């Protein structure tokens, strides 16, 4: 896929401008094109290729968030009962995505094999309290057809057959438990983004410009926005009736430029996620699942450990993490001044409030055990 030439005159008009060529903008472009194929859409991306920031295959776990194994989606309420409303909602949303992909594949519009692999999703815990929690979760979730195929086991040998790398050096007498759903998936969102953009770029009403960055935007009347963009040193002014900001962390800066009331209290937080990546074939061939653990009491949700089988660029890998990192950059390829430039009088108290209410995250970031 190639970018079209930037030959637009000043004040060119588009029905919609989507900022960022990641999974969010590409999904929206696809949906608009399918429903309203005559709509003129411009997608701008400051890098020279799509999906290389938050959407990148090494920047997420690729579960698709089907709620099969993520234990933080099924918390306990104040009475000790398992709450699964969030898990059901997330799972049903994911099934809609699966239905969309299936329909596009059947129509010959995308190739599912390029971005989707089927892989079991497993939740793994140790210790009697966590085992009791997992069993209670299993019993509650299997009351619903969405999770009827879930398996539960406390057998060391059976769990070892599911996740041999997890139990390899454990004492067989250790109390452990696991649940397993065989129909889980690994989604390469970077590859999916490429599939979407390849499809929408065949529509003459959709234009994609790479190496093009949003500089400024303002509303000029109730129905129009004016955007200033920079394409390899050439500044251009365009107009549109609809703007979608899908630029990852930089979206905060753009929201502030828009001056919409809802953006006033939004702020960034200097945290990132890091992964350990294993390419050794003798290990990648032994592990064939996505395994989520349970975070220690008081730990932030992002510290939930998981060992994920991934397929990236047709190569099978293992990713372990995430490990929290400290950064003031909003994107991998941006400036360390991002956070500081986003601090305004309207959001400084919101940012401080996040720090006060997430003391566990602060402690996690500065703890010696997190220095990976």
N, C-alpha and C positions, 0 to 999 in steps of 0.2 A: 504494500500500500504506500502510495506517495502523496505528498502534500501538493495541493494545487498552488499555482503561482499567485503571489500577492499583487494583484493588479487592480484592486478595488479603489474607486475614486473616493474622495472625502464625502462623508455623509451618506454612504451606501446604506440601504435599509435591509434588515433581515427580520423575519417574523420571530426568530428566537436565536439567541447567542448563548452557547454553552461553554463555560470557561473550565478548561482542564479536560484532557482526553484520557480519563481513567474509567473505572467501571461505572461510576455514577452517571457521568455525562453520556457515555456510550449507551448505557441502558435507556436513559431518557430519550436519546436520539433515535434509538431503535423503536421504542414505543410510539413516539410521535410520528415517525415515518410509516409505521404499520397502520396507524389509525388515520393520520392526516398526511398522505404522501405528497400533497402539493405545497406543504408548508416549507418555506425557505429557512434552512438552519445553517448557522456557522458555528463550527467547533474550533476553539483556539487552544493551543498547547505550547507552553514555552520551551519544552524539550523537543528533540528531533524525532521522537517516537512516542507512541501511546503507552499508558499503563506502567510507567517506570518509577512512579513514586509510591504512594500508599497502596496502589493496586498491585504493585510488583509481587511476583510469586514468592520471593524471599521475605516479604514484609507481613505475611499473615499465615495462619495455620491451615487455611484451605478447607476447613470443615464445612463451609457453607452455612454454619450455624443452624443445624437442623434440630438442636436441643437433645440429641441422642445421648451425649456423654458429658455435656458441660454442667457440672454439679451446681454452679452458681445460679443456674436458671431455675433451680428447684429448692429454694430456701425453706427453712423452718419458720413457722409463725410463732407468736408469743406463747402459744399453747403446746408447741412442739409438734405441730402437724405439718406435713409436707405440702407446700404450695406449688402446684404445677401449671397454673394459668399461663405464666410467662412461657414455659416450655411448650405448651400446646399452641400458643399464638405464634411463636417463632417457627415451630415445626410446620404449621399450616402455611405460613408465608413461604417457607422453603419449598414446600410441595407445589406451590403456585409457580415458583421459578422453574422447577423441574418440568412442570406441564408446559410452560412457555418454551423451554429448550426442546422438549420432545416435539412440539408442534412445528417449530422452526426447522428441526432436523428432518421431520417427515416431509416438509415442503422443499427440502433440498437447499435451505438457505444458510445453514450453519453445519459444522462438523463437530458433533458432540465429543468424538474421540480425541479431539485436540485439547480439550479442557476438563473432561470429566472422567474419573476412574472410580470404580466401586471398591470400597475398602471398609472393613468392620470398624465401628466406633465403640470404644470400650471405656468404662469408668473403673478405676482401680483405687482401692483404699486398703489401709491396714489399721489395726487397733480395733478393739471391741466397739467403742462409741461410733467410729466411722462405719464399721460393718453394719451396725444397727441402723444407722442413717441410710446407708445404701439399700439395705433390704426393704426398709419402709418406703423409700423412693421407688424401688422396683415394683412393689405391690401396688402402690398408688398409680404409677404410670401405666402398668399393664392392664388397668381397668379400661383404658382407652384404646380404640383400634389403631391409633397412630403408633403406639408402642407395644402392641400385642406380641410382636416377635422378639421382644427383649428377653435375654437369658440372664439368670443369676447363678453365681457359683461361689462357694467357699472352699472348693477342693483345690489344694495346691497343685496337684497334677493337672487338673483340667485348665486352670488358669495359666499354668506354665505352657500348655499347648496353644493357648491363645496368644500369650505375650512372653516368649522364652527369654528375651533380653531383660524384662522387668524382674523376673524371678531367678535369674541365673545365679546370683551370689547370695540369695536369701536362705535363711534357715527354713527347711520344710515345715518346721513346727510353728513358724510365725503365723499369726492369725491374719489372713487376708481375705478379700472378697472382690468380686468384679461383676459388672454387667456387660453384656455384649449385644449389639445390634448389627447383624450381618450386612444390611443394606445401606450402610453409611457410604459417604462419598468423599473424594478428594477433589476439590475444585481449584483449577489454576485460573484465577481471576484475570491475570495478565493475558493469558491465551484467550480467555472468553472475551475480553475487551477487544482484542484484535479481530475476533470473529464478528463481533457486533459492528465494528467500524468498517471492516471489509464489506459487510452487507449494506450498511447505510451509505457508504461512499459510492455505491452503484446507482444511487438515486441522484439525478441531476440537480435536485433542489437542496442537496446537502454538500457543504464545502468544509474541508478540514485544513486548517493552517497550522503547521508546526513552526517551531522557532518564533512563536508569536506570543507576546505577553500582554496581559491587561495592565494598563498604567493607571487609568482613572475611570470612574463612571459616575454619572449624575442623572437624576430624573429631570427631564425638560418639560414634561407636562404629565397629565394623569395616565396617559397611555404609551409614553415613549421614554426610552433611556438613550443617553448618548455615552458611548464608550470610546476612550482613547486607547489604542493598542500600538505596540511597538513590535515590528517584524524585522529582525536583524538590522536595527538602527533606523528603520523607516517608520515614522509615526503616522498613524491614520486615524481618522475619526469616523465612527460608524454609528448607526442608530438602529434600535430594535424595540419591539413591543414587549419582549420577555427576556429576562436574563436568568440563567441558572449558574450558580457558583459551585462548581465541583472540583475545587483546586486543593483538596486536602487541607493541611493546616493553614495554608495561605488564605483560605476562604475567610478567616477572621479579619485579615487586613482589608480584603475586598468588601466585606460586609460593612466595615467601618467607613470606607469610602462612599458606600451607597447612601449612608446617612438615614437608613430606615430605622424607625424607633426600636424595633425588635433587636437590633444589633448592639445597642448601647451597653448592655451588661455582659456581653460575651467577652471571654478572655482566654488566653492560652495558659498552659501549665508546662513547665520544663521537664517533661518525662518522655522517654521513648522505650521501645522494646527491642531486645536483641536476641538472636538465636545462635545456638551451636549447631553446626551443619556437618553431618557425617556422609562421606561418599564411599566408604569402604564396602566393597561388595559382600564380603563375608558377614558383615553386620546387617546391611540393608536387605539381604535375602532372608535373614532370620526374622525380621520384623515386618508384619503385614497388617498394620492397623493404625488407628489414631487412638492414643491412650491419654485420657485426662485423669489427673489426680485431684485431691482435695487440698486446698490451701490451709495452712495452719490457722488456728483461731487468731483473729486480729490482723491477718495478712490481707492486703488489698486484692481484689479480684484478678488484677493483671499478673499476680504472682502464682496463679494456678499452674502447676507444672504439667506439661504434656509432651509426649514423644510421638511425633507424627511422621508417618510415611508420606512422602511427597513425590510427585512426578513433575520435574521441571526440565524443559528442553529435552524431553524424551529420555530423561535419566532418573532412575529411582534414587531418592535421598532420604536421610533421616534428619529431622529438625527437632531439637530439644530446646525448650525454653517456656515462656519468654523470661529474659533477665531484664529488669528495669534499668534504664540508663538516664542520665541527666543531660539535657541539651536545650539550648535556647533557639535552635533552628526549628522551623515549622515543617520543613521538607528536607530530605537528604541533600538535595542540590539547591540550597538557598543560603541565606545569611544567618550568622550567629546573632545578628541584631533583630531578627524577626520578633522575638518575644518583647524586647524593649520598645520596638516601634509600635507594638499593639497596645501598650499600656496607656490608658486614657483616664481622665477623672471619673468617667462613668462606669469603668469596669474594674478599677483597682480594688475596690472593696469586695467585688465578686471573686477576684483572684485570691485575695487574702482569706476569704471565707472558705474557699476550696482547700487551702493549706491547713486551716484550723480544723476543718471537718474531716480531713484525711491525714490525720497524724500518723496512722499506721503506714500510709504510703511514704510519707517523709522518712519515717524510721527505716522502712524497707530500702529506700534509695541510698541512705547513708550507712547502712549496716555493712560490716566487713564481708559477710557471707555473700553479698550481692556483687562484689567486685570481681566480675568475670572477665 
